[in-house]
Amino acid sequence: MAMSLIEFCERARAQIAAAERVLLASHIFPEADSVGSEAALARHLLQLGKQVQVCNPTPVQEIYRFLIDLSGLPHEAWIEGPDQLPAHDLVILLDVSHWDYMGALGKILARSPAPKLLFDHHHNEEVIGDAALIDPQASATGEVLYRYFLATGAEIDTPMAASLYASILFDTGGFRFRNTRDETVLIAAELIRRGASHIETAARLFENESFPRVELLTAALSRVKSEAQGRIAWTYLTGDMFQRTGTTAVDADGIIDHLMTVRGVDLAVLFRELPGGGVKVTFRSKGTPDVSRLAEQLGGGGRLTASGVTLQRPLKETISEVLGVARSGLSAGDGAGGKESDHG
Ligand SMILES: [Mn+2]
């Protein structure tokens, strides 16, 4: 259940105090917010003398591995699910509120008898775990965690500040997305004061592309199409394009943000053909239409401005079905008025 900051902090502190072995976990394809939050919390737990392990459903990508070094944990303590869980007496979930978004690891974790705490910034009707600190207004889970550290008097050392800064910088797209608030920037400033380097973090996250990823981006951008008088921009990546550039589906993360930079675009859609069959569909919007609704109509989910779904259909069929839903979502959203919300 979700609860107030004070209520949650009391409960979480007591559960952490009672635990010896703590297991941290996040969603599939963990990125800088999930890994940065895991790193900062792991370090905090080490300060408290806990044994800590981090278990993610899929590997941490190379560009986020600097955050593992900031955690103070040996690399062996960062494991990839889902085969078996290490012994633990407390589970802490970060940047995820749904077992579904944790793949097979979610199914195993759901069966763990250990108490579960959760830190997140996604809006969800139902929340997993025994106690949850969720702020859908927060730009990143790193921001939620920062408030927990402050409220509980935790020592935020330089590596923790650097990890949290990476979380926030990534989930705000470098303070560019609509989830950037006064509070976000104030927390970021405080983290820099505590030793986080803006230049180094920005370089790690935004000046760290590989040539294969640039080739993939080129393939995607050379196929961009527009719909609905330029209000929808979409593109696709076939299995063949991934193969030719030596990349995988996860390397296409971030490509959709380029579509959102086009003037007049309210909705962007990216289609990725997956190696095991099926197509991963990703949506972005500026608040109208609510893309969590579009994804839900297709059996997926997400947030107001960022969502997705995987469909088990051929690419061509998927594109025409999804664009149909997107066009009707766009006209249904007309006149509804734009809401400001989070982006991840
Ligand atoms: Mn996040």
Residues whose N, C-alpha, C, O or C-beta is under 5 A from the ligand:
A	BS01	MN	D33 D95 A140 T141 D171 G344
